[in-house]
Amino acid sequence: MSLKSLGVAAALAVGALVVVPVAAADQVFHTSHAAVHSVSGAPLQSGFVNDMHSNGAVNSAKEEYHLSGAQAGATYQVQLEIFLSQNCSGDPFAIAPTAQLTTNAQGNGNADAFFPAGPSNNPPLQIGIIWQFTSGGTPVYETDCVAVSVD
């Protein structure tokens, strides 16, 4: 490779660094991976909720929901039970439906939800969340309480 080619390649690499926007992870709340368990004895091999927060102007959070070996061909409403304490004591402050998840013939299903960025909270809002998968308004699967900070 000639010196001129090397110079052009270096200039392109530097230009790419300038053009590519940076996605920054949230420095207050780090991604959580919460296991899902059966509430009513319904079948379930495994399940989880990933809650990912970012700093930026587009999305403040993305959640991914997964069930494996659950009831086949079922549709669940995913909802957040939001508590004013990080240990989820007392009654939920709010219940927020986020997505519908439908399982296939093997009982596997995935869904996700995106939350737009809002005004910042300073100091960060400290809450507790239990994610539930409901059928007909009744919880079938849920996570344990997860402490969440919203900045």
C-alpha positions as CSV (number, residue, x, y, z in Angstrom):
1,M,0.0,0.0,0.0
2,S,1.4,3.3,-1.0
3,L,1.9,6.2,1.4
4,K,-0.8,8.2,-0.4
5,S,-3.3,5.3,-0.1
6,L,-2.5,4.9,3.6
7,G,-3.2,8.7,4.0
8,V,-6.5,8.5,2.2
9,A,-7.6,5.4,4.3
10,A,-6.7,7.3,7.6
11,A,-8.6,10.4,6.5
12,L,-11.7,8.2,5.7
13,A,-11.4,6.5,9.1
14,V,-11.3,9.8,11.0
15,G,-14.2,11.2,8.9
16,A,-16.3,8.1,9.8
17,L,-15.7,8.8,13.5
18,V,-16.9,12.4,13.0
19,V,-20.0,11.4,11.0
20,V,-21.2,8.4,13.1
21,P,-23.4,9.6,16.1
22,V,-22.6,8.3,19.5
23,A,-25.2,6.3,21.4
24,A,-24.5,6.7,25.1
25,A,-25.7,4.2,27.8
26,D,-27.5,5.6,30.7
27,Q,-25.1,6.3,33.6
28,V,-27.8,6.2,36.3
29,F,-29.7,3.0,35.4
30,H,-27.9,0.1,33.9
31,T,-29.7,-2.6,31.8
32,S,-31.7,-5.1,33.9
33,H,-32.4,-8.7,33.0
34,A,-35.4,-9.9,35.1
35,A,-36.5,-13.5,35.2
36,V,-40.2,-14.3,34.6
37,H,-42.0,-16.9,36.7
38,S,-45.4,-18.4,36.6
39,V,-48.0,-16.9,38.9
40,S,-50.8,-19.4,38.5
41,G,-48.9,-22.7,37.8
42,A,-49.1,-22.1,34.0
43,P,-46.4,-23.9,32.0
44,L,-43.1,-22.0,31.5
45,Q,-39.6,-23.2,30.8
46,S,-38.1,-19.8,31.0
47,G,-38.8,-16.1,30.4
48,F,-37.3,-12.7,30.9
49,V,-37.7,-9.0,30.6
50,N,-34.7,-6.8,29.5
51,D,-35.1,-3.1,30.4
52,M,-32.5,-0.9,28.7
53,H,-32.2,2.8,29.2
54,S,-30.2,5.3,27.1
55,N,-29.3,8.9,27.3
56,G,-30.4,10.7,24.1
57,A,-33.2,12.6,22.4
58,V,-35.0,9.7,20.7
59,N,-35.7,6.9,23.1
60,S,-35.2,6.8,26.9
61,A,-35.9,3.1,27.3
62,K,-36.5,-0.1,25.3
63,E,-37.9,-3.2,26.9
64,E,-37.7,-6.8,25.4
65,Y,-40.1,-9.5,26.6
66,H,-39.5,-13.3,26.1
67,L,-41.4,-16.4,27.1
68,S,-40.2,-19.9,26.3
69,G,-42.3,-23.1,26.9
70,A,-45.3,-21.1,28.0
71,Q,-49.0,-21.9,27.0
72,A,-49.0,-22.4,23.2
73,G,-51.0,-20.1,21.0
74,A,-51.8,-17.6,23.8
75,T,-51.8,-13.8,23.8
76,Y,-50.7,-11.9,26.8
77,Q,-50.9,-8.2,27.7
78,V,-47.6,-7.1,29.1
79,Q,-48.0,-4.4,31.8
80,L,-45.8,-2.6,34.3
81,E,-46.9,-2.3,37.9
82,I,-45.1,0.8,39.0
83,F,-44.5,1.5,42.7
84,L,-43.3,4.6,44.4
85,S,-40.7,2.5,46.4
86,Q,-37.9,0.5,44.9
87,N,-39.0,-2.6,46.9
88,C,-42.5,-2.5,45.4
89,S,-44.2,-2.2,48.8
90,G,-47.8,-1.1,49.0
91,D,-50.1,-0.7,46.1
92,P,-48.9,0.2,42.6
93,F,-48.9,3.9,41.8
94,A,-49.8,3.1,38.2
95,I,-50.3,0.2,35.9
96,A,-49.1,0.8,32.3
97,P,-49.8,-1.7,29.4
98,T,-46.9,-1.8,27.0
99,A,-47.2,-4.6,24.5
100,Q,-49.0,-7.8,23.5
101,L,-47.0,-11.0,23.3
102,T,-48.4,-14.0,21.4
103,T,-46.8,-17.5,21.7
104,N,-46.4,-19.9,18.9
105,A,-47.2,-23.7,18.8
106,Q,-44.2,-24.4,21.1
107,G,-45.2,-21.7,23.6
108,N,-42.4,-19.3,22.6
109,G,-43.0,-15.6,22.1
110,N,-41.2,-12.2,21.9
111,A,-42.4,-8.6,22.0
112,D,-40.8,-5.2,22.8
113,A,-41.8,-1.7,23.7
114,F,-40.1,1.7,23.3
115,F,-40.5,4.7,25.5
116,P,-39.8,8.2,24.1
117,A,-37.4,10.5,25.9
118,G,-39.0,13.0,28.3
119,P,-37.8,15.8,30.5
120,S,-34.9,14.9,32.7
121,N,-35.5,14.1,36.4
122,N,-32.9,15.7,38.7
123,P,-32.6,13.9,41.0
124,P,-33.5,10.7,39.2
125,L,-36.9,9.2,40.0
126,Q,-36.5,6.1,42.1
127,I,-39.3,3.5,41.5
128,G,-40.0,-0.2,41.6
129,I,-41.5,-2.2,38.7
130,I,-43.1,-5.6,38.4
131,W,-43.7,-6.7,34.8
132,Q,-46.8,-8.9,34.4
133,F,-48.0,-11.0,31.5
134,T,-51.8,-11.0,31.8
135,S,-54.6,-12.9,30.2
136,G,-58.2,-11.5,30.6
137,G,-56.8,-9.1,33.2
138,T,-55.3,-11.8,35.4
139,P,-51.6,-12.1,35.9
140,V,-50.2,-15.5,34.5
141,Y,-46.5,-14.7,34.6
142,E,-44.5,-11.9,36.3
143,T,-41.1,-10.7,37.4
144,D,-39.9,-10.0,40.9
145,C,-39.6,-6.3,41.8
146,V,-36.9,-4.5,40.0
147,A,-35.5,-1.2,41.3
148,V,-35.4,1.4,38.5
149,S,-33.9,4.9,38.3
150,V,-35.3,7.3,35.7
151,D,-33.1,10.3,35.0
